[in-house]
Amino acid sequence: MAFELLRSEIVYPGRAFTVRRDTLRLPDGRETRFDIVEHIGSVVIVPVDDEGNLLFVRQYRHAAGLDLLELPAGTLDDGEDPEACAQREVREETGMAAGKLELLGGFYLAPGYSTEYMYVYLATDLRYDPLEADADEFLSVERVPLAEALAMCERGEIPDAKSLAAFLLAREHLEKQK
């Protein structure tokens, strides 16, 4: 017997996500409820400049109560192609446009409770071409050499899951560029 969806209801319709409550019948016949965060999807970008530095952004994350160093990322607009989103977000967050974007893969951010799927792009051939940042974003860009970025990940200095996962997917490509 498979998992069977018995009913689903919207609990919270939000701006960035919606929360729904699903009631499922389990394979053993019992019923249980799951609260699911519905998210349209997002991108995370690994921008690399001509000197081999990675461009990170530092921003305050209220849920963590910290300024975090992260790779640039953003949410897809309704119906937006992930590559178009990646090109827009890298310009908004770093001020640099990518001459080349390469899809490296993707992952579910937190599949235990969220539908959010993140596409990972490697951005190279960067040129200055900023877009205005979102009104609620206050970012600073930090260029970090590849070896130092790896060491920072290993020391736990980049505690952002999407950045760690994207860095892992990009690592082989980045090491070839050295």
Residue pairs with C-beta under 8 A, 6 or more apart in sequence:
1 27
1 28
1 29
2 27
3 24
3 25
3 26
3 27
4 24
4 25
5 22
5 23
5 24
6 23
6 24
6 25
6 31
7 22
7 23
8 20
8 21
8 22
8 23
9 20
9 21
10 18
10 19
10 20
11 19
11 20
11 21
11 35
12 18
12 19
16 39
16 75
17 37
17 38
17 39
17 114
17 116
18 37
18 38
19 35
19 36
19 37
19 38
20 35
20 36
20 38
21 33
21 34
21 35
21 36
22 33
22 34
22 36
23 31
23 32
23 33
24 31
24 32
24 33
24 34
25 31
26 32
34 113
35 113
36 113
36 114
36 115
37 110
37 113
37 114
37 115
37 116
38 114
38 115
39 75
39 109
39 114
39 115
39 116
40 75
40 76
40 77
40 78
41 75
41 76
41 82
41 116
41 117
41 118
41 119
42 73
42 74
42 75
42 76
42 85
42 109
42 116
42 117
42 118
42 119
43 73
43 74
43 76
43 82
43 85
43 86
43 89
43 118
43 119
43 120
43 121
44 71
44 72
44 73
44 118
44 119
44 120
44 121
44 162
44 163
44 165
44 166
45 71
45 72
45 73
45 86
45 89
45 90
45 98
45 101
45 120
45 121
45 122
45 123
45 166
46 54
46 71
46 104
46 120
46 121
46 122
46 123
46 166
46 167
46 169
46 170
46 174
47 54
47 55
47 71
47 72
47 90
47 94
47 96
47 98
47 123
47 124
47 126
48 54
48 55
48 122
48 123
48 124
48 126
48 146
48 174
48 177
49 55
49 96
49 126
49 143
50 126
51 143
52 145
52 146
52 174
52 177
52 178
53 143
53 144
53 145
53 146
54 71
54 143
54 144
54 145
54 146
54 149
54 174
55 72
55 94
55 96
55 126
55 141
55 142
55 143
56 69
56 70
56 71
56 72
56 141
56 142
56 143
56 144
56 149
56 158
56 163
57 69
57 70
57 71
57 72
57 93
57 94
57 139
57 140
57 141
57 142
58 67
58 68
58 69
58 70
58 139
58 140
58 141
58 142
59 67
59 68
59 70
59 137
59 138
59 139
59 140
60 66
60 67
60 68
60 138
61 67
61 68
64 159
68 158
68 159
68 160
69 142
69 152
69 157
69 158
69 160
69 163
70 158
70 160
70 162
70 163
71 160
71 162
71 163
71 166
71 167
72 89
72 90
72 93
72 94
73 89
73 93
73 118
73 162
74 85
74 88
74 89
74 92
74 93
75 85
76 82
76 85
77 85
82 103
82 119
82 121
83 101
83 103
83 121
85 119
86 98
86 101
86 119
86 121
86 123
87 97
87 98
87 101
88 131
90 96
90 97
90 98
90 123
91 97
91 129
91 130
91 131
92 130
92 131
92 132
92 133
92 134
92 137
93 133
93 137
93 139
93 141
94 126
94 141
95 128
95 129
95 130
95 141
96 123
96 126
96 127
96 128
96 129
96 130
97 126
97 127
97 128
97 129
98 121
98 123
98 124
98 125
98 126
99 124
99 125
99 126
99 127
100 123
100 124
100 125
101 121
101 122
101 123
102 121
102 122
102 124
102 173
103 119
103 120
103 121
104 120
104 121
104 122
104 166
104 169
104 170
104 173
105 119
105 120
105 169
106 117
106 118
106 119
106 120
107 117
107 118
107 120
107 165
107 169
108 114
108 115
108 116
108 117
108 118
109 116
109 117
109 118
109 161
109 162
110 116
118 162
118 165
118 166
120 165
120 166
120 169
120 170
122 170
122 173
122 174
124 177
133 139
144 152
146 174
146 175
146 178
149 158
149 167
150 167
150 171
152 158
153 164
153 167
158 164
158 167
